[in-house]
Amino acid sequence: MGTLYVGNLAHETTDVDLRTAFSRFGKVVSARIVSDRRGRTKGFGYVEMADEEAASVAIESLRGTQINGRTMDIVLEGRARRRSGGNGRARRRR
């Protein structure tokens, strides 16, 4: 399976909008928008495709496209936002 991180979403974008946009590239196992405790969307979500090939095709095909007036930022999960874990300085020995 291929899980996609989809960012830069308008707050009115729904799970159904995501599923509709990605389903033409293969089977969508799940599509969900992340929201806070109050139910407000955080502007990103995840789409799980049945296979990684379909996920790759969706990324290439939807790159630069918009949903609800916002251009989507789509990355195959696992390759998204890697944190360095520090401020770039070497760790001191004691």
PyMOL commands that place a pseudoatom at each C-alpha (Angstrom):
pseudoatom trace, name=CA, resn=MET, resi=1, chain=A, elem=C, hetatm=0, pos=[0.000, 0.000, 0.000]
pseudoatom trace, name=CA, resn=GLY, resi=2, chain=A, elem=C, hetatm=0, pos=[1.017, 3.588, -0.520]
pseudoatom trace, name=CA, resn=THR, resi=3, chain=A, elem=C, hetatm=0, pos=[0.085, 6.293, 1.961]
pseudoatom trace, name=CA, resn=LEU, resi=4, chain=A, elem=C, hetatm=0, pos=[0.164, 9.864, 0.725]
pseudoatom trace, name=CA, resn=TYR, resi=5, chain=A, elem=C, hetatm=0, pos=[0.496, 13.008, 2.807]
pseudoatom trace, name=CA, resn=VAL, resi=6, chain=A, elem=C, hetatm=0, pos=[-1.656, 15.736, 1.241]
pseudoatom trace, name=CA, resn=GLY, resi=7, chain=A, elem=C, hetatm=0, pos=[-0.986, 19.252, 2.518]
pseudoatom trace, name=CA, resn=ASN, resi=8, chain=A, elem=C, hetatm=0, pos=[-2.022, 22.844, 1.836]
pseudoatom trace, name=CA, resn=LEU, resi=9, chain=A, elem=C, hetatm=0, pos=[-5.710, 21.934, 1.857]
pseudoatom trace, name=CA, resn=ALA, resi=10, chain=A, elem=C, hetatm=0, pos=[-8.465, 24.513, 2.232]
pseudoatom trace, name=CA, resn=HIS, resi=11, chain=A, elem=C, hetatm=0, pos=[-10.358, 24.195, 5.516]
pseudoatom trace, name=CA, resn=GLU, resi=12, chain=A, elem=C, hetatm=0, pos=[-13.572, 23.329, 3.665]
pseudoatom trace, name=CA, resn=THR, resi=13, chain=A, elem=C, hetatm=0, pos=[-11.984, 20.297, 1.954]
pseudoatom trace, name=CA, resn=THR, resi=14, chain=A, elem=C, hetatm=0, pos=[-13.590, 17.019, 3.068]
pseudoatom trace, name=CA, resn=ASP, resi=15, chain=A, elem=C, hetatm=0, pos=[-12.634, 13.349, 3.145]
pseudoatom trace, name=CA, resn=VAL, resi=16, chain=A, elem=C, hetatm=0, pos=[-14.993, 12.844, 0.191]
pseudoatom trace, name=CA, resn=ASP, resi=17, chain=A, elem=C, hetatm=0, pos=[-13.168, 15.536, -1.825]
pseudoatom trace, name=CA, resn=LEU, resi=18, chain=A, elem=C, hetatm=0, pos=[-9.858, 13.724, -1.268]
pseudoatom trace, name=CA, resn=ARG, resi=19, chain=A, elem=C, hetatm=0, pos=[-11.312, 10.313, -2.109]
pseudoatom trace, name=CA, resn=THR, resi=20, chain=A, elem=C, hetatm=0, pos=[-12.874, 11.690, -5.304]
pseudoatom trace, name=CA, resn=ALA, resi=21, chain=A, elem=C, hetatm=0, pos=[-9.649, 13.377, -6.446]
pseudoatom trace, name=CA, resn=PHE, resi=22, chain=A, elem=C, hetatm=0, pos=[-7.484, 10.280, -5.936]
pseudoatom trace, name=CA, resn=SER, resi=23, chain=A, elem=C, hetatm=0, pos=[-9.894, 7.459, -6.856]
pseudoatom trace, name=CA, resn=ARG, resi=24, chain=A, elem=C, hetatm=0, pos=[-9.421, 7.881, -10.597]
pseudoatom trace, name=CA, resn=PHE, resi=25, chain=A, elem=C, hetatm=0, pos=[-5.804, 6.670, -10.199]
pseudoatom trace, name=CA, resn=GLY, resi=26, chain=A, elem=C, hetatm=0, pos=[-6.581, 3.459, -8.340]
pseudoatom trace, name=CA, resn=LYS, resi=27, chain=A, elem=C, hetatm=0, pos=[-8.375, 2.020, -5.347]
pseudoatom trace, name=CA, resn=VAL, resi=28, chain=A, elem=C, hetatm=0, pos=[-8.470, 4.390, -2.370]
pseudoatom trace, name=CA, resn=VAL, resi=29, chain=A, elem=C, hetatm=0, pos=[-8.387, 2.369, 0.847]
pseudoatom trace, name=CA, resn=SER, resi=30, chain=A, elem=C, hetatm=0, pos=[-8.952, 5.430, 3.037]
pseudoatom trace, name=CA, resn=ALA, resi=31, chain=A, elem=C, hetatm=0, pos=[-8.948, 9.212, 2.828]
pseudoatom trace, name=CA, resn=ARG, resi=32, chain=A, elem=C, hetatm=0, pos=[-9.067, 11.443, 5.878]
pseudoatom trace, name=CA, resn=ILE, resi=33, chain=A, elem=C, hetatm=0, pos=[-8.551, 15.067, 6.756]
pseudoatom trace, name=CA, resn=VAL, resi=34, chain=A, elem=C, hetatm=0, pos=[-6.825, 15.690, 10.097]
pseudoatom trace, name=CA, resn=SER, resi=35, chain=A, elem=C, hetatm=0, pos=[-8.698, 17.966, 12.490]
pseudoatom trace, name=CA, resn=ASP, resi=36, chain=A, elem=C, hetatm=0, pos=[-8.141, 19.378, 15.960]
pseudoatom trace, name=CA, resn=ARG, resi=37, chain=A, elem=C, hetatm=0, pos=[-10.196, 18.686, 19.102]
pseudoatom trace, name=CA, resn=ARG, resi=38, chain=A, elem=C, hetatm=0, pos=[-12.744, 21.309, 18.111]
pseudoatom trace, name=CA, resn=GLY, resi=39, chain=A, elem=C, hetatm=0, pos=[-13.305, 19.665, 14.740]
pseudoatom trace, name=CA, resn=ARG, resi=40, chain=A, elem=C, hetatm=0, pos=[-11.486, 22.334, 12.713]
pseudoatom trace, name=CA, resn=THR, resi=41, chain=A, elem=C, hetatm=0, pos=[-9.346, 20.932, 9.940]
pseudoatom trace, name=CA, resn=LYS, resi=42, chain=A, elem=C, hetatm=0, pos=[-5.587, 21.413, 10.149]
pseudoatom trace, name=CA, resn=GLY, resi=43, chain=A, elem=C, hetatm=0, pos=[-5.150, 21.827, 6.387]
pseudoatom trace, name=CA, resn=PHE, resi=44, chain=A, elem=C, hetatm=0, pos=[-3.687, 18.395, 5.662]
pseudoatom trace, name=CA, resn=GLY, resi=45, chain=A, elem=C, hetatm=0, pos=[-4.731, 14.778, 5.401]
pseudoatom trace, name=CA, resn=TYR, resi=46, chain=A, elem=C, hetatm=0, pos=[-3.761, 11.293, 4.300]
pseudoatom trace, name=CA, resn=VAL, resi=47, chain=A, elem=C, hetatm=0, pos=[-4.842, 9.130, 1.390]
pseudoatom trace, name=CA, resn=GLU, resi=48, chain=A, elem=C, hetatm=0, pos=[-4.068, 5.425, 1.471]
pseudoatom trace, name=CA, resn=MET, resi=49, chain=A, elem=C, hetatm=0, pos=[-3.926, 3.848, -1.981]
pseudoatom trace, name=CA, resn=ALA, resi=50, chain=A, elem=C, hetatm=0, pos=[-4.164, 0.072, -2.546]
pseudoatom trace, name=CA, resn=ASP, resi=51, chain=A, elem=C, hetatm=0, pos=[-0.691, -0.038, -4.106]
pseudoatom trace, name=CA, resn=GLU, resi=52, chain=A, elem=C, hetatm=0, pos=[2.391, 2.167, -4.371]
pseudoatom trace, name=CA, resn=GLU, resi=53, chain=A, elem=C, hetatm=0, pos=[2.258, 2.304, -8.169]
pseudoatom trace, name=CA, resn=ALA, resi=54, chain=A, elem=C, hetatm=0, pos=[-1.198, 3.914, -8.040]
pseudoatom trace, name=CA, resn=ALA, resi=55, chain=A, elem=C, hetatm=0, pos=[0.104, 6.296, -5.375]
pseudoatom trace, name=CA, resn=SER, resi=56, chain=A, elem=C, hetatm=0, pos=[3.039, 7.309, -7.600]
pseudoatom trace, name=CA, resn=VAL, resi=57, chain=A, elem=C, hetatm=0, pos=[0.756, 7.871, -10.593]
pseudoatom trace, name=CA, resn=ALA, resi=58, chain=A, elem=C, hetatm=0, pos=[-1.555, 10.001, -8.433]
pseudoatom trace, name=CA, resn=ILE, resi=59, chain=A, elem=C, hetatm=0, pos=[1.378, 12.134, -7.239]
pseudoatom trace, name=CA, resn=GLU, resi=60, chain=A, elem=C, hetatm=0, pos=[2.595, 12.767, -10.789]
pseudoatom trace, name=CA, resn=SER, resi=61, chain=A, elem=C, hetatm=0, pos=[-0.891, 13.417, -12.158]
pseudoatom trace, name=CA, resn=LEU, resi=62, chain=A, elem=C, hetatm=0, pos=[-2.118, 15.678, -9.363]
pseudoatom trace, name=CA, resn=ARG, resi=63, chain=A, elem=C, hetatm=0, pos=[1.093, 17.686, -8.893]
pseudoatom trace, name=CA, resn=GLY, resi=64, chain=A, elem=C, hetatm=0, pos=[0.195, 21.374, -9.203]
pseudoatom trace, name=CA, resn=THR, resi=65, chain=A, elem=C, hetatm=0, pos=[-3.580, 20.807, -9.173]
pseudoatom trace, name=CA, resn=GLN, resi=66, chain=A, elem=C, hetatm=0, pos=[-6.048, 22.460, -6.849]
pseudoatom trace, name=CA, resn=ILE, resi=67, chain=A, elem=C, hetatm=0, pos=[-8.900, 21.409, -4.604]
pseudoatom trace, name=CA, resn=ASN, resi=68, chain=A, elem=C, hetatm=0, pos=[-11.169, 24.191, -3.357]
pseudoatom trace, name=CA, resn=GLY, resi=69, chain=A, elem=C, hetatm=0, pos=[-8.802, 26.879, -4.637]
pseudoatom trace, name=CA, resn=ARG, resi=70, chain=A, elem=C, hetatm=0, pos=[-5.592, 25.606, -2.979]
pseudoatom trace, name=CA, resn=THR, resi=71, chain=A, elem=C, hetatm=0, pos=[-2.714, 23.824, -4.721]
pseudoatom trace, name=CA, resn=MET, resi=72, chain=A, elem=C, hetatm=0, pos=[-2.138, 20.460, -3.052]
pseudoatom trace, name=CA, resn=ASP, resi=73, chain=A, elem=C, hetatm=0, pos=[1.242, 19.435, -1.650]
pseudoatom trace, name=CA, resn=ILE, resi=74, chain=A, elem=C, hetatm=0, pos=[1.444, 15.645, -2.135]
pseudoatom trace, name=CA, resn=VAL, resi=75, chain=A, elem=C, hetatm=0, pos=[4.236, 13.379, -0.882]
pseudoatom trace, name=CA, resn=LEU, resi=76, chain=A, elem=C, hetatm=0, pos=[4.543, 9.625, -0.460]
pseudoatom trace, name=CA, resn=GLU, resi=77, chain=A, elem=C, hetatm=0, pos=[4.472, 9.155, 3.323]
pseudoatom trace, name=CA, resn=GLY, resi=78, chain=A, elem=C, hetatm=0, pos=[7.828, 8.133, 4.732]
pseudoatom trace, name=CA, resn=ARG, resi=79, chain=A, elem=C, hetatm=0, pos=[9.543, 10.606, 2.429]
pseudoatom trace, name=CA, resn=ALA, resi=80, chain=A, elem=C, hetatm=0, pos=[7.699, 13.558, 3.897]
pseudoatom trace, name=CA, resn=ARG, resi=81, chain=A, elem=C, hetatm=0, pos=[9.177, 16.018, 6.383]
pseudoatom trace, name=CA, resn=ARG, resi=82, chain=A, elem=C, hetatm=0, pos=[12.244, 14.382, 7.834]
pseudoatom trace, name=CA, resn=ARG, resi=83, chain=A, elem=C, hetatm=0, pos=[13.478, 16.099, 10.935]
pseudoatom trace, name=CA, resn=SER, resi=84, chain=A, elem=C, hetatm=0, pos=[17.167, 16.519, 11.547]
pseudoatom trace, name=CA, resn=GLY, resi=85, chain=A, elem=C, hetatm=0, pos=[16.752, 15.940, 15.259]
pseudoatom trace, name=CA, resn=GLY, resi=86, chain=A, elem=C, hetatm=0, pos=[18.945, 18.837, 16.263]
pseudoatom trace, name=CA, resn=ASN, resi=87, chain=A, elem=C, hetatm=0, pos=[20.303, 22.222, 15.470]
pseudoatom trace, name=CA, resn=GLY, resi=88, chain=A, elem=C, hetatm=0, pos=[23.117, 21.011, 13.228]
pseudoatom trace, name=CA, resn=ARG, resi=89, chain=A, elem=C, hetatm=0, pos=[25.833, 20.951, 15.879]
pseudoatom trace, name=CA, resn=ALA, resi=90, chain=A, elem=C, hetatm=0, pos=[27.815, 17.861, 16.745]
pseudoatom trace, name=CA, resn=ARG, resi=91, chain=A, elem=C, hetatm=0, pos=[27.022, 16.262, 20.054]
pseudoatom trace, name=CA, resn=ARG, resi=92, chain=A, elem=C, hetatm=0, pos=[29.577, 16.892, 22.810]
pseudoatom trace, name=CA, resn=ARG, resi=93, chain=A, elem=C, hetatm=0, pos=[31.307, 14.064, 24.570]
pseudoatom trace, name=CA, resn=ARG, resi=94, chain=A, elem=C, hetatm=0, pos=[31.566, 14.197, 28.343]
for i in range(1, 94): cmd.bond("trace and resi %d" % i, "trace and resi %d" % (i + 1))
show_as sticks, trace
zoom trace
